[in-house]
Amino acid sequence: MRQKLIVATNNGHKAQEIKEMLKELAVDVVTMADLNTDIEVEENGSTYAENALIKAMALRDLTDGWIIADDSGLEIDALDRAPGIYSARYLGEDTPYEIKNSMILDKLEDVEDRSARFVCSIALVFEDGSYWITVNKCEGSISHSIQGTRGFGYDPIFIPQGYADTFGVLPAEIKNTISHRAKALEALRQYCRIIMEEAYDKSI
């Protein structure tokens, strides 16, 4: 029996990443768009994990099945870990990321410590209200210029640790193995596999 897994996002990119990571499991990944559901959720948590759980729980009363939601952000040490959990709203929610990236580089123009990290938390909520959460990071630094057109958001100014290029330059096959979201999705995949195997063992 296949398990329905609802992704609490309207972001097709995220949904496709999740489908790809979980393709070996007996799950049917469904988005809010597939359900014709569009809700506004106030992300008023103080951590990525809290915000991910808030989004997942908000959808729980509207549908059945397992629900997953994520929250992620960029932390820059020289900016007191800003933009952090406010990454999507930083410098204005409707401000293009090209402008956001340029303004961040301006703030760091004379800064030597350019250490930073991407953080991603994924919450998985079950039909009985119980839940599981993972938080994963990708350490790196901020570049001195906008580099590349791959990825999205802050990717063109983030250089992952151990590499010389930004996520805006690196091929997707590399990013999708080392990024914060890739690590969180791998943790989700492993957890889903374990609990689904346990449920199968109990049914036979």
KEZATOR-27788 format. One line per field, with one value per residue: residue number from 1; residue in one letter; x, y, z of N, C-alpha, C in turn. Coordinates in nm, 3 decimals, padded with zeros to 5 digits. Layout:
N
nr = c(NUM / ...)
rest = c(a / ...)
n.c1 = c(X / ...)
n.c2 = c(Y / ...)
n.c3 = c(Z / ...)
ca.c1 = c(X / ...)
ca.c2 = c(Y / ...)
ca.c3 = c(Z / ...)
c.c1 = c(X / ...)
c.c2 = c(Y / ...)
c.c3 = c(Z / ...)
END
This chain:
204
nr = c(1 / 2 / 3 / 4 / 5 / 6 / 7 / 8 / 9 / 10 / 11 / 12 / 13 / 14 / 15 / 16 / 17 / 18 / 19 / 20 / 21 / 22 / 23 / 24 / 25 / 26 / 27 / 28 / 29 / 30 / 31 / 32 / 33 / 34 / 35 / 36 / 37 / 38 / 39 / 40 / 41 / 42 / 43 / 44 / 45 / 46 / 47 / 48 / 49 / 50 / 51 / 52 / 53 / 54 / 55 / 56 / 57 / 58 / 59 / 60 / 61 / 62 / 63 / 64 / 65 / 66 / 67 / 68 / 69 / 70 / 71 / 72 / 73 / 74 / 75 / 76 / 77 / 78 / 79 / 80 / 81 / 82 / 83 / 84 / 85 / 86 / 87 / 88 / 89 / 90 / 91 / 92 / 93 / 94 / 95 / 96 / 97 / 98 / 99 / 100 / 101 / 102 / 103 / 104 / 105 / 106 / 107 / 108 / 109 / 110 / 111 / 112 / 113 / 114 / 115 / 116 / 117 / 118 / 119 / 120 / 121 / 122 / 123 / 124 / 125 / 126 / 127 / 128 / 129 / 130 / 131 / 132 / 133 / 134 / 135 / 136 / 137 / 138 / 139 / 140 / 141 / 142 / 143 / 144 / 145 / 146 / 147 / 148 / 149 / 150 / 151 / 152 / 153 / 154 / 155 / 156 / 157 / 158 / 159 / 160 / 161 / 162 / 163 / 164 / 165 / 166 / 167 / 168 / 169 / 170 / 171 / 172 / 173 / 174 / 175 / 176 / 177 / 178 / 179 / 180 / 181 / 182 / 183 / 184 / 185 / 186 / 187 / 188 / 189 / 190 / 191 / 192 / 193 / 194 / 195 / 196 / 197 / 198 / 199 / 200 / 201 / 202 / 203 / 204)
rest = c(m / r / q / k / l / i / v / a / t / n / n / g / h / k / a / q / e / i / k / e / m / l / k / e / l / a / v / d / v / v / t / m / a / d / l / n / t / d / i / e / v / e / e / n / g / s / t / y / a / e / n / a / l / i / k / a / m / a / l / r / d / l / t / d / g / w / i / i / a / d / d / s / g / l / e / i / d / a / l / d / r / a / p / g / i / y / s / a / r / y / l / g / e / d / t / p / y / e / i / k / n / s / m / i / l / d / k / l / e / d / v / e / d / r / s / a / r / f / v / c / s / i / a / l / v / f / e / d / g / s / y / w / i / t / v / n / k / c / e / g / s / i / s / h / s / i / q / g / t / r / g / f / g / y / d / p / i / f / i / p / q / g / y / a / d / t / f / g / v / l / p / a / e / i / k / n / t / i / s / h / r / a / k / a / l / e / a / l / r / q / y / c / r / i / i / m / e / e / a / y / d / k / s / i)
n.c1 = c(00.085 / 00.058 / 00.183 / 00.040 / 00.196 / 00.202 / 00.325 / 00.390 / 00.395 / 00.401 / 00.597 / 00.728 / 00.984 / 01.090 / 00.909 / 00.965 / 01.229 / 01.188 / 01.026 / 01.212 / 01.408 / 01.267 / 01.186 / 01.234 / 01.079 / 00.756 / 00.569 / 00.339 / 00.394 / 00.241 / 00.141 / 00.040 / -00.081 / -00.173 / -00.381 / -00.549 / -00.526 / -00.457 / -00.306 / -00.241 / 00.020 / 00.135 / 00.458 / 00.581 / 00.768 / 01.070 / 01.281 / 01.419 / 01.317 / 01.083 / 00.930 / 00.904 / 00.751 / 00.519 / 00.415 / 00.362 / 00.176 / -00.034 / -00.147 / -00.241 / -00.506 / -00.654 / -00.632 / -00.572 / -00.316 / 00.046 / 00.237 / 00.475 / 00.695 / 00.919 / 01.175 / 01.410 / 01.728 / 01.981 / 02.270 / 02.487 / 02.784 / 02.919 / 02.715 / 02.573 / 02.451 / 02.238 / 02.065 / 01.915 / 01.636 / 01.471 / 01.523 / 01.375 / 01.221 / 01.397 / 01.520 / 01.289 / 01.012 / 00.930 / 01.147 / 01.378 / 01.608 / 01.853 / 01.900 / 01.896 / 02.120 / 02.323 / 02.312 / 02.383 / 02.648 / 02.752 / 02.732 / 02.927 / 03.161 / 03.415 / 03.478 / 03.654 / 03.603 / 03.403 / 03.247 / 02.974 / 02.654 / 02.414 / 02.099 / 01.864 / 01.551 / 01.335 / 01.007 / 00.810 / 00.485 / 00.254 / -00.063 / -00.181 / -00.093 / 00.156 / 00.511 / 00.820 / 01.142 / 01.410 / 01.725 / 01.957 / 02.282 / 02.484 / 02.800 / 02.999 / 03.106 / 03.074 / 03.084 / 03.283 / 03.156 / 02.864 / 02.804 / 02.740 / 02.439 / 02.288 / 02.064 / 01.887 / 01.763 / 01.988 / 02.197 / 02.394 / 02.586 / 02.695 / 02.951 / 03.012 / 03.175 / 03.494 / 03.486 / 03.546 / 03.371 / 03.048 / 02.712 / 02.567 / 02.720 / 02.814 / 02.737 / 02.407 / 02.404 / 02.611 / 02.545 / 02.307 / 02.388 / 02.536 / 02.415 / 02.226 / 01.950 / 01.956 / 02.083 / 01.895 / 01.677 / 01.780 / 01.802 / 01.530 / 01.445 / 01.577 / 01.460 / 01.185 / 01.202 / 01.280 / 01.061 / 00.854 / 00.934 / 00.923 / 00.648 / 00.558 / 00.668 / 00.521 / 00.275 / 00.276)
n.c2 = c(-00.120 / 00.217 / 00.522 / 00.836 / 01.147 / 01.467 / 01.773 / 02.069 / 02.314 / 02.552 / 02.560 / 02.442 / 02.351 / 02.261 / 02.053 / 01.879 / 01.806 / 01.662 / 01.451 / 01.324 / 01.243 / 01.060 / 00.859 / 00.585 / 00.483 / 00.366 / 00.590 / 00.852 / 01.158 / 01.462 / 01.791 / 02.114 / 02.250 / 02.042 / 01.960 / 02.168 / 02.357 / 02.643 / 02.811 / 03.073 / 03.096 / 03.205 / 03.238 / 03.235 / 03.129 / 03.084 / 02.946 / 02.746 / 02.487 / 02.519 / 02.682 / 02.515 / 02.310 / 02.451 / 02.517 / 02.261 / 02.157 / 02.334 / 02.248 / 02.004 / 01.978 / 02.005 / 01.801 / 01.448 / 01.205 / 01.183 / 01.472 / 01.701 / 01.973 / 02.244 / 02.466 / 02.711 / 02.885 / 03.144 / 03.197 / 03.445 / 03.501 / 03.746 / 03.923 / 03.891 / 03.645 / 03.697 / 03.674 / 03.465 / 03.304 / 03.477 / 03.487 / 03.470 / 03.695 / 03.899 / 04.225 / 04.290 / 04.111 / 04.097 / 04.181 / 04.139 / 03.863 / 03.915 / 04.179 / 04.161 / 03.996 / 04.161 / 04.373 / 04.245 / 04.177 / 04.434 / 04.510 / 04.349 / 04.436 / 04.529 / 04.329 / 04.067 / 03.813 / 03.593 / 03.382 / 03.153 / 02.983 / 02.758 / 02.660 / 02.403 / 02.286 / 02.010 / 01.910 / 01.635 / 01.537 / 01.322 / 01.148 / 01.121 / 01.337 / 01.326 / 01.387 / 01.428 / 01.573 / 01.718 / 01.888 / 02.039 / 02.138 / 02.332 / 02.424 / 02.712 / 02.997 / 03.350 / 03.478 / 03.720 / 03.838 / 03.824 / 03.513 / 03.302 / 03.143 / 02.932 / 02.739 / 02.911 / 03.199 / 03.278 / 03.139 / 03.224 / 03.366 / 03.208 / 03.001 / 02.671 / 02.484 / 02.352 / 02.386 / 02.595 / 02.742 / 02.907 / 02.803 / 02.889 / 02.839 / 02.575 / 02.245 / 02.096 / 01.830 / 01.816 / 02.009 / 01.896 / 01.692 / 01.788 / 02.008 / 02.192 / 02.136 / 01.898 / 01.729 / 01.729 / 01.616 / 01.365 / 01.264 / 01.257 / 01.069 / 00.837 / 00.805 / 00.772 / 00.536 / 00.352 / 00.357 / 00.277 / 00.023 / -00.097 / -00.080 / -00.248 / -00.493 / -00.541 / -00.592 / -00.836)
n.c3 = c(00.000 / -00.090 / 00.047 / 00.104 / 00.068 / 00.160 / 00.051 / 00.205 / 00.036 / -00.233 / -00.406 / -00.687 / -00.745 / -00.500 / -00.448 / -00.659 / -00.601 / -00.366 / -00.458 / -00.622 / -00.438 / -00.284 / -00.449 / -00.451 / -00.254 / -00.139 / -00.184 / -00.259 / -00.371 / -00.308 / -00.385 / -00.250 / -00.454 / -00.613 / -00.457 / -00.473 / -00.275 / -00.090 / 00.151 / 00.383 / 00.601 / 00.910 / 00.979 / 01.259 / 01.428 / 01.628 / 01.539 / 01.267 / 01.276 / 01.427 / 01.257 / 01.033 / 01.142 / 01.215 / 00.962 / 00.858 / 01.042 / 01.005 / 00.770 / 00.833 / 00.931 / 00.706 / 00.527 / 00.463 / 00.539 / 00.540 / 00.620 / 00.503 / 00.566 / 00.508 / 00.631 / 00.562 / 00.546 / 00.512 / 00.695 / 00.797 / 00.945 / 00.999 / 00.990 / 01.220 / 01.197 / 01.031 / 00.714 / 00.828 / 00.979 / 00.860 / 00.594 / 00.347 / 00.365 / 00.396 / 00.352 / 00.224 / 00.113 / -00.153 / -00.290 / -00.551 / -00.572 / -00.687 / -00.624 / -00.343 / -00.303 / -00.402 / -00.220 / 00.016 / -00.044 / -00.059 / 00.210 / 00.315 / 00.211 / 00.313 / 00.485 / 00.639 / 00.755 / 00.614 / 00.665 / 00.649 / 00.638 / 00.501 / 00.622 / 00.679 / 00.780 / 00.812 / 00.871 / 00.954 / 00.973 / 01.118 / 01.078 / 01.327 / 01.464 / 01.577 / 01.531 / 01.341 / 01.321 / 01.139 / 01.128 / 00.923 / 00.796 / 00.568 / 00.550 / 00.465 / 00.273 / 00.196 / -00.126 / -00.319 / -00.520 / -00.733 / -00.864 / -01.128 / -01.258 / -01.187 / -00.976 / -00.713 / -00.528 / -00.272 / -00.378 / -00.580 / -00.432 / -00.242 / -00.135 / -00.102 / 00.157 / 00.085 / -00.185 / -00.476 / -00.617 / -00.637 / -00.540 / -00.748 / -00.965 / -00.953 / -01.073 / -01.073 / -00.990 / -00.808 / -00.614 / -00.523 / -00.363 / -00.153 / -00.039 / 00.214 / 00.201 / 00.057 / 00.237 / 00.444 / 00.314 / 00.259 / 00.517 / 00.577 / 00.386 / 00.472 / 00.723 / 00.661 / 00.513 / 00.710 / 00.896 / 00.732 / 00.658 / 00.907 / 00.955 / 00.754 / 00.831 / 01.062 / 00.958 / 00.844)
ca.c1 = c(00.000 / 00.138 / 00.154 / 00.031 / 00.285 / 00.168 / 00.431 / 00.328 / 00.459 / 00.357 / 00.721 / 00.743 / 01.122 / 01.102 / 00.830 / 01.037 / 01.343 / 01.138 / 00.985 / 01.332 / 01.476 / 01.185 / 01.131 / 01.248 / 00.984 / 00.616 / 00.498 / 00.290 / 00.417 / 00.133 / 00.163 / -00.081 / -00.145 / -00.245 / -00.502 / -00.621 / -00.524 / -00.362 / -00.329 / -00.137 / 00.063 / 00.225 / 00.577 / 00.624 / 00.858 / 01.200 / 01.382 / 01.378 / 01.236 / 00.950 / 00.858 / 00.869 / 00.641 / 00.401 / 00.360 / 00.309 / 00.057 / -00.142 / -00.209 / -00.290 / -00.651 / -00.719 / -00.616 / -00.523 / -00.187 / 00.162 / 00.263 / 00.608 / 00.720 / 01.057 / 01.210 / 01.553 / 01.779 / 02.125 / 02.326 / 02.617 / 02.838 / 02.954 / 02.589 / 02.504 / 02.375 / 02.130 / 01.921 / 01.861 / 01.499 / 01.398 / 01.589 / 01.281 / 01.165 / 01.508 / 01.524 / 01.161 / 00.973 / 00.916 / 01.271 / 01.445 / 01.729 / 01.970 / 01.921 / 01.932 / 02.258 / 02.411 / 02.313 / 02.462 / 02.789 / 02.789 / 02.749 / 03.046 / 03.268 / 03.544 / 03.477 / 03.741 / 03.534 / 03.287 / 03.189 / 02.827 / 02.600 / 02.273 / 02.035 / 01.732 / 01.480 / 01.216 / 00.916 / 00.718 / 00.374 / 00.170 / -00.207 / -00.220 / -00.038 / 00.296 / 00.597 / 00.964 / 01.206 / 01.555 / 01.788 / 02.085 / 02.354 / 02.591 / 02.892 / 03.067 / 03.142 / 03.012 / 03.176 / 03.304 / 03.075 / 02.758 / 02.867 / 02.659 / 02.294 / 02.219 / 02.000 / 01.794 / 01.785 / 02.123 / 02.296 / 02.506 / 02.687 / 02.736 / 03.051 / 03.014 / 03.306 / 03.563 / 03.472 / 03.590 / 03.262 / 02.921 / 02.604 / 02.519 / 02.808 / 02.828 / 02.629 / 02.301 / 02.436 / 02.697 / 02.466 / 02.203 / 02.446 / 02.604 / 02.341 / 02.149 / 01.824 / 01.987 / 02.110 / 01.768 / 01.595 / 01.838 / 01.760 / 01.388 / 01.435 / 01.620 / 01.360 / 01.064 / 01.230 / 01.281 / 00.928 / 00.770 / 00.974 / 00.868 / 00.503 / 00.538 / 00.699 / 00.412 / 00.153 / 00.286)
ca.c2 = c(00.000 / 00.338 / 00.625 / 00.972 / 01.240 / 01.601 / 01.872 / 02.198 / 02.420 / 02.573 / 02.569 / 02.322 / 02.306 / 02.181 / 01.931 / 01.789 / 01.754 / 01.561 / 01.336 / 01.256 / 01.180 / 00.954 / 00.779 / 00.442 / 00.444 / 00.351 / 00.711 / 00.939 / 01.296 / 01.550 / 01.929 / 02.190 / 02.282 / 01.922 / 01.951 / 02.295 / 02.418 / 02.754 / 02.875 / 03.163 / 03.054 / 03.299 / 03.169 / 03.317 / 03.055 / 03.146 / 02.859 / 02.682 / 02.371 / 02.565 / 02.729 / 02.399 / 02.240 / 02.536 / 02.502 / 02.127 / 02.144 / 02.415 / 02.172 / 01.875 / 01.978 / 02.022 / 01.683 / 01.330 / 01.161 / 01.242 / 01.606 / 01.752 / 02.114 / 02.280 / 02.607 / 02.720 / 03.020 / 03.169 / 03.264 / 03.507 / 03.530 / 03.887 / 03.998 / 03.833 / 03.530 / 03.739 / 03.694 / 03.359 / 03.256 / 03.580 / 03.493 / 03.497 / 03.830 / 03.991 / 04.341 / 04.297 / 03.981 / 04.106 / 04.230 / 04.034 / 03.813 / 03.981 / 04.300 / 04.117 / 03.948 / 04.277 / 04.450 / 04.168 / 04.194 / 04.572 / 04.509 / 04.272 / 04.484 / 04.537 / 04.226 / 03.952 / 03.690 / 03.578 / 03.250 / 03.148 / 02.849 / 02.738 / 02.570 / 02.354 / 02.195 / 01.947 / 01.850 / 01.533 / 01.525 / 01.205 / 01.173 / 01.129 / 01.460 / 01.310 / 01.442 / 01.407 / 01.692 / 01.715 / 02.017 / 02.011 / 02.259 / 02.329 / 02.532 / 02.772 / 03.138 / 03.440 / 03.519 / 03.864 / 03.885 / 03.733 / 03.419 / 03.195 / 03.160 / 02.810 / 02.745 / 03.021 / 03.267 / 03.325 / 03.046 / 03.284 / 03.429 / 03.113 / 02.902 / 02.563 / 02.445 / 02.253 / 02.419 / 02.729 / 02.808 / 02.921 / 02.715 / 02.942 / 02.789 / 02.430 / 02.166 / 02.052 / 01.699 / 01.838 / 02.079 / 01.809 / 01.594 / 01.853 / 02.122 / 02.178 / 02.069 / 01.761 / 01.654 / 01.713 / 01.521 / 01.232 / 01.220 / 01.224 / 00.943 / 00.726 / 00.786 / 00.715 / 00.397 / 00.272 / 00.341 / 00.202 / -00.117 / -00.145 / -00.098 / -00.366 / -00.612 / -00.563 / -00.630 / -00.973)
ca.c3 = c(00.000 / -00.101 / 00.145 / 00.050 / 00.137 / 00.114 / 00.071 / 00.238 / -00.041 / -00.371 / -00.480 / -00.768 / -00.736 / -00.378 / -00.464 / -00.750 / -00.527 / -00.272 / -00.538 / -00.669 / -00.324 / -00.224 / -00.558 / -00.425 / -00.152 / -00.182 / -00.145 / -00.364 / -00.327 / -00.352 / -00.345 / -00.218 / -00.582 / -00.655 / -00.373 / -00.487 / -00.142 / -00.078 / 00.280 / 00.432 / 00.734 / 00.974 / 01.028 / 01.373 / 01.515 / 01.652 / 01.479 / 01.143 / 01.311 / 01.469 / 01.139 / 00.950 / 01.210 / 01.204 / 00.826 / 00.842 / 01.126 / 00.947 / 00.662 / 00.884 / 00.947 / 00.576 / 00.441 / 00.531 / 00.491 / 00.605 / 00.570 / 00.530 / 00.537 / 00.539 / 00.646 / 00.541 / 00.544 / 00.504 / 00.813 / 00.771 / 01.078 / 01.012 / 01.002 / 01.336 / 01.143 / 00.941 / 00.738 / 00.912 / 00.956 / 00.784 / 00.463 / 00.238 / 00.383 / 00.417 / 00.263 / 00.154 / 00.057 / -00.298 / -00.349 / -00.628 / -00.506 / -00.743 / -00.543 / -00.209 / -00.306 / -00.420 / -00.097 / 00.113 / -00.081 / -00.019 / 00.356 / 00.348 / 00.122 / 00.381 / 00.590 / 00.610 / 00.794 / 00.528 / 00.694 / 00.642 / 00.621 / 00.472 / 00.718 / 00.637 / 00.870 / 00.756 / 00.969 / 00.903 / 01.066 / 01.091 / 01.089 / 01.467 / 01.521 / 01.616 / 01.427 / 01.339 / 01.266 / 01.120 / 01.096 / 00.859 / 00.755 / 00.469 / 00.584 / 00.352 / 00.286 / 00.099 / -00.232 / -00.331 / -00.631 / -00.775 / -00.958 / -01.181 / -01.272 / -01.146 / -00.845 / -00.690 / -00.400 / -00.239 / -00.435 / -00.652 / -00.347 / -00.138 / -00.175 / -00.003 / 00.207 / 00.004 / -00.326 / -00.513 / -00.688 / -00.567 / -00.584 / -00.874 / -01.069 / -00.942 / -01.135 / -00.982 / -00.933 / -00.691 / -00.512 / -00.470 / -00.271 / -00.041 / 00.015 / 00.337 / 00.170 / 00.017 / 00.360 / 00.516 / 00.238 / 00.278 / 00.650 / 00.563 / 00.310 / 00.559 / 00.830 / 00.600 / 00.477 / 00.833 / 00.956 / 00.639 / 00.671 / 01.036 / 00.939 / 00.670 / 00.913 / 01.158 / 00.884 / 00.792)
c.c1 = c(00.088 / 00.089 / 00.147 / 00.115 / 00.261 / 00.279 / 00.366 / 00.404 / 00.391 / 00.479 / 00.744 / 00.883 / 01.142 / 01.029 / 00.902 / 01.158 / 01.299 / 01.095 / 01.106 / 01.400 / 01.400 / 01.133 / 01.140 / 01.147 / 00.843 / 00.534 / 00.453 / 00.301 / 00.314 / 00.163 / 00.030 / -00.155 / -00.226 / -00.378 / -00.590 / -00.634 / -00.418 / -00.392 / -00.211 / -00.105 / 00.161 / 00.341 / 00.638 / 00.710 / 00.991 / 01.315 / 01.330 / 01.285 / 01.095 / 00.868 / 00.816 / 00.750 / 00.511 / 00.334 / 00.296 / 00.179 / -00.061 / -00.216 / -00.276 / -00.442 / -00.726 / -00.712 / -00.570 / -00.391 / -00.075 / 00.190 / 00.407 / 00.616 / 00.863 / 01.069 / 01.361 / 01.597 / 01.930 / 02.168 / 02.466 / 02.672 / 02.866 / 02.831 / 02.505 / 02.407 / 02.248 / 02.165 / 01.853 / 01.721 / 01.416 / 01.452 / 01.494 / 01.227 / 01.272 / 01.511 / 01.398 / 01.129 / 00.967 / 01.042 / 01.340 / 01.575 / 01.856 / 02.004 / 01.962 / 02.079 / 02.357 / 02.423 / 02.392 / 02.611 / 02.837 / 02.816 / 02.881 / 03.171 / 03.406 / 03.558 / 03.564 / 03.672 / 03.405 / 03.219 / 03.037 / 02.784 / 02.454 / 02.220 / 01.899 / 01.675 / 01.358 / 01.136 / 00.824 / 00.611 / 00.285 / 00.024 / -00.254 / -00.163 / 00.104 / 00.385 / 00.743 / 01.026 / 01.355 / 01.603 / 01.927 / 02.148 / 02.453 / 02.680 / 02.960 / 03.104 / 03.071 / 03.117 / 03.193 / 03.224 / 02.965 / 02.815 / 02.768 / 02.510 / 02.217 / 02.152 / 01.905 / 01.830 / 01.927 / 02.233 / 02.414 / 02.610 / 02.737 / 02.831 / 03.054 / 03.158 / 03.366 / 03.555 / 03.517 / 03.480 / 03.136 / 02.823 / 02.545 / 02.600 / 02.811 / 02.710 / 02.530 / 02.335 / 02.531 / 02.617 / 02.367 / 02.257 / 02.506 / 02.523 / 02.266 / 02.019 / 01.847 / 02.011 / 01.982 / 01.678 / 01.648 / 01.800 / 01.612 / 01.370 / 01.470 / 01.516 / 01.233 / 01.085 / 01.223 / 01.139 / 00.834 / 00.806 / 00.921 / 00.720 / 00.474 / 00.563 / 00.586 / 00.286 / 00.159 / 00.302)
c.c2 = c(00.125 / 00.444 / 00.762 / 01.066 / 01.379 / 01.698 / 02.008 / 02.312 / 02.434 / 02.584 / 02.438 / 02.265 / 02.216 / 02.047 / 01.830 / 01.727 / 01.641 / 01.435 / 01.254 / 01.180 / 01.059 / 00.855 / 00.629 / 00.391 / 00.437 / 00.470 / 00.786 / 01.083 / 01.387 / 01.691 / 01.996 / 02.226 / 02.164 / 01.909 / 02.074 / 02.366 / 02.527 / 02.827 / 02.965 / 03.125 / 03.158 / 03.222 / 03.251 / 03.240 / 03.125 / 03.062 / 02.803 / 02.565 / 02.413 / 02.610 / 02.614 / 02.326 / 02.320 / 02.518 / 02.365 / 02.108 / 02.221 / 02.339 / 02.045 / 01.869 / 01.983 / 01.898 / 01.564 / 01.286 / 01.222 / 01.377 / 01.645 / 01.899 / 02.145 / 02.429 / 02.614 / 02.865 / 03.025 / 03.246 / 03.315 / 03.555 / 03.678 / 03.977 / 03.944 / 03.724 / 03.570 / 03.691 / 03.582 / 03.315 / 03.357 / 03.589 / 03.529 / 03.640 / 03.937 / 04.099 / 04.354 / 04.169 / 03.983 / 04.158 / 04.117 / 03.991 / 03.873 / 04.107 / 04.263 / 04.075 / 04.064 / 04.357 / 04.377 / 04.184 / 04.334 / 04.578 / 04.443 / 04.321 / 04.482 / 04.433 / 04.107 / 03.820 / 03.679 / 03.443 / 03.258 / 03.003 / 02.857 / 02.637 / 02.530 / 02.261 / 02.141 / 01.883 / 01.753 / 01.510 / 01.409 / 01.237 / 01.182 / 01.251 / 01.447 / 01.359 / 01.407 / 01.526 / 01.666 / 01.856 / 01.987 / 02.139 / 02.229 / 02.449 / 02.586 / 02.917 / 03.218 / 03.486 / 03.671 / 03.923 / 03.783 / 03.645 / 03.311 / 03.225 / 03.034 / 02.831 / 02.863 / 03.089 / 03.318 / 03.236 / 03.115 / 03.354 / 03.335 / 03.009 / 02.792 / 02.524 / 02.334 / 02.279 / 02.563 / 02.810 / 02.815 / 02.814 / 02.764 / 02.893 / 02.636 / 02.357 / 02.117 / 01.919 / 01.710 / 01.903 / 01.983 / 01.694 / 01.658 / 01.966 / 02.089 / 02.103 / 01.923 / 01.674 / 01.629 / 01.612 / 01.378 / 01.177 / 01.179 / 01.090 / 00.824 / 00.698 / 00.723 / 00.568 / 00.307 / 00.249 / 00.265 / 00.054 / -00.177 / -00.172 / -00.221 / -00.494 / -00.646 / -00.616 / -00.773 / -01.075)
c.c3 = c(00.000 / -00.003 / 00.077 / 00.135 / 00.080 / 00.149 / 00.091 / 00.168 / -00.177 / -00.463 / -00.556 / -00.762 / -00.614 / -00.393 / -00.552 / -00.682 / -00.434 / -00.346 / -00.581 / -00.555 / -00.271 / -00.328 / -00.533 / -00.322 / -00.209 / -00.133 / -00.270 / -00.313 / -00.391 / -00.302 / -00.309 / -00.345 / -00.633 / -00.581 / -00.386 / -00.352 / -00.138 / 00.053 / 00.315 / 00.575 / 00.789 / 01.036 / 01.142 / 01.473 / 01.530 / 01.596 / 01.348 / 01.173 / 01.350 / 01.347 / 01.048 / 01.011 / 01.202 / 01.068 / 00.806 / 00.920 / 01.069 / 00.838 / 00.712 / 00.894 / 00.814 / 00.487 / 00.524 / 00.467 / 00.572 / 00.541 / 00.601 / 00.490 / 00.574 / 00.563 / 00.635 / 00.537 / 00.536 / 00.628 / 00.781 / 00.905 / 01.099 / 01.024 / 01.117 / 01.294 / 01.068 / 00.800 / 00.816 / 00.876 / 00.877 / 00.641 / 00.349 / 00.243 / 00.396 / 00.310 / 00.178 / 00.082 / -00.094 / -00.368 / -00.425 / -00.560 / -00.564 / -00.664 / -00.401 / -00.204 / -00.319 / -00.291 / 00.013 / 00.082 / -00.044 / 00.131 / 00.397 / 00.272 / 00.189 / 00.492 / 00.549 / 00.641 / 00.714 / 00.548 / 00.699 / 00.629 / 00.577 / 00.573 / 00.664 / 00.742 / 00.797 / 00.869 / 00.897 / 01.008 / 01.023 / 01.120 / 01.233 / 01.538 / 01.571 / 01.502 / 01.448 / 01.270 / 01.248 / 01.086 / 01.041 / 00.805 / 00.643 / 00.497 / 00.460 / 00.379 / 00.178 / -00.001 / -00.234 / -00.447 / -00.661 / -00.884 / -00.999 / -01.183 / -01.236 / -01.011 / -00.835 / -00.558 / -00.383 / -00.296 / -00.503 / -00.564 / -00.237 / -00.195 / -00.070 / 00.034 / 00.121 / -00.145 / -00.351 / -00.579 / -00.602 / -00.614 / -00.716 / -00.993 / -01.071 / -01.007 / -01.031 / -00.916 / -00.814 / -00.579 / -00.445 / -00.385 / -00.147 / 00.024 / 00.143 / 00.312 / 00.129 / 00.139 / 00.439 / 00.446 / 00.251 / 00.415 / 00.649 / 00.492 / 00.398 / 00.667 / 00.774 / 00.565 / 00.600 / 00.886 / 00.863 / 00.641 / 00.800 / 01.025 / 00.856 / 00.751 / 01.010 / 01.089 / 00.834 / 00.904)
END
